[in-house]
Amino acid sequence: MADSKPRSGPAVYRIRVRGCLDPQQSGRFEGLSISESPGDGSGPETILVGRLLDQADLAGVLATLFDLRLPVIAVECLADG
């Protein structure tokens, strides 16, 4: 069952997107580790993992992914703080 408690502080997230991130764009995700995966048969995926300061920081990452036209597959909170 998903935790429905809102998060307001720092947390570690894993964000999976469809497609490959251009290495020249990786600077836009400073502080996040970036890796690639062959995906589930629908094409390659990029996985970003790292600590974000708050929901505004997460929203900024998601907006950047949207600007790069990388569809978000999943966002997981791995740990608080």
Contacts in CASP RR format, 6 or more apart in sequence:
PFRMAT RR
TARGET T0000
AUTHOR 0000-0000-0000
METHOD contacts of the structure
MODEL  1
MADSKPRSGPAVYRIRVRGCLDPQQSGRFEGLSISESPGDGSGPETILVG
RLLDQADLAGVLATLFDLRLPVIAVECLADG
3 77 0 8 1.000
6 55 0 8 1.000
7 54 0 8 1.000
7 55 0 8 1.000
7 77 0 8 1.000
7 80 0 8 1.000
8 54 0 8 1.000
8 55 0 8 1.000
9 53 0 8 1.000
9 54 0 8 1.000
9 55 0 8 1.000
9 80 0 8 1.000
9 81 0 8 1.000
10 51 0 8 1.000
10 52 0 8 1.000
10 53 0 8 1.000
10 54 0 8 1.000
10 80 0 8 1.000
10 81 0 8 1.000
11 51 0 8 1.000
11 52 0 8 1.000
11 77 0 8 1.000
11 78 0 8 1.000
11 79 0 8 1.000
11 80 0 8 1.000
11 81 0 8 1.000
12 49 0 8 1.000
12 50 0 8 1.000
12 51 0 8 1.000
12 52 0 8 1.000
12 77 0 8 1.000
12 78 0 8 1.000
12 79 0 8 1.000
12 81 0 8 1.000
13 48 0 8 1.000
13 49 0 8 1.000
13 50 0 8 1.000
13 51 0 8 1.000
13 52 0 8 1.000
13 58 0 8 1.000
13 75 0 8 1.000
13 76 0 8 1.000
13 77 0 8 1.000
13 78 0 8 1.000
14 47 0 8 1.000
14 48 0 8 1.000
14 49 0 8 1.000
14 50 0 8 1.000
14 74 0 8 1.000
14 75 0 8 1.000
14 76 0 8 1.000
14 78 0 8 1.000
15 32 0 8 1.000
15 47 0 8 1.000
15 48 0 8 1.000
15 49 0 8 1.000
15 61 0 8 1.000
15 62 0 8 1.000
15 65 0 8 1.000
15 72 0 8 1.000
15 74 0 8 1.000
15 75 0 8 1.000
15 76 0 8 1.000
16 37 0 8 1.000
16 45 0 8 1.000
16 46 0 8 1.000
16 47 0 8 1.000
16 72 0 8 1.000
16 73 0 8 1.000
16 74 0 8 1.000
16 75 0 8 1.000
17 45 0 8 1.000
17 46 0 8 1.000
17 47 0 8 1.000
17 48 0 8 1.000
17 65 0 8 1.000
17 70 0 8 1.000
17 71 0 8 1.000
17 72 0 8 1.000
17 73 0 8 1.000
18 42 0 8 1.000
18 43 0 8 1.000
18 44 0 8 1.000
18 45 0 8 1.000
18 70 0 8 1.000
18 71 0 8 1.000
18 73 0 8 1.000
19 43 0 8 1.000
19 44 0 8 1.000
19 45 0 8 1.000
19 46 0 8 1.000
19 70 0 8 1.000
19 71 0 8 1.000
20 36 0 8 1.000
20 44 0 8 1.000
20 46 0 8 1.000
21 29 0 8 1.000
21 34 0 8 1.000
21 36 0 8 1.000
21 46 0 8 1.000
21 68 0 8 1.000
21 70 0 8 1.000
22 68 0 8 1.000
25 68 0 8 1.000
26 34 0 8 1.000
28 64 0 8 1.000
29 48 0 8 1.000
29 61 0 8 1.000
29 64 0 8 1.000
31 50 0 8 1.000
31 51 0 8 1.000
32 48 0 8 1.000
32 49 0 8 1.000
32 50 0 8 1.000
32 61 0 8 1.000
33 48 0 8 1.000
33 49 0 8 1.000
33 50 0 8 1.000
34 46 0 8 1.000
34 47 0 8 1.000
34 48 0 8 1.000
35 46 0 8 1.000
35 47 0 8 1.000
35 49 0 8 1.000
36 44 0 8 1.000
36 45 0 8 1.000
36 46 0 8 1.000
36 47 0 8 1.000
37 44 0 8 1.000
37 45 0 8 1.000
37 46 0 8 1.000
37 47 0 8 1.000
38 44 0 8 1.000
38 45 0 8 1.000
39 45 0 8 1.000
45 73 0 8 1.000
46 70 0 8 1.000
48 61 0 8 1.000
49 78 0 8 1.000
51 81 0 8 1.000
52 58 0 8 1.000
52 61 0 8 1.000
58 75 0 8 1.000
62 72 0 8 1.000
62 75 0 8 1.000
65 72 0 8 1.000
66 72 0 8 1.000
END
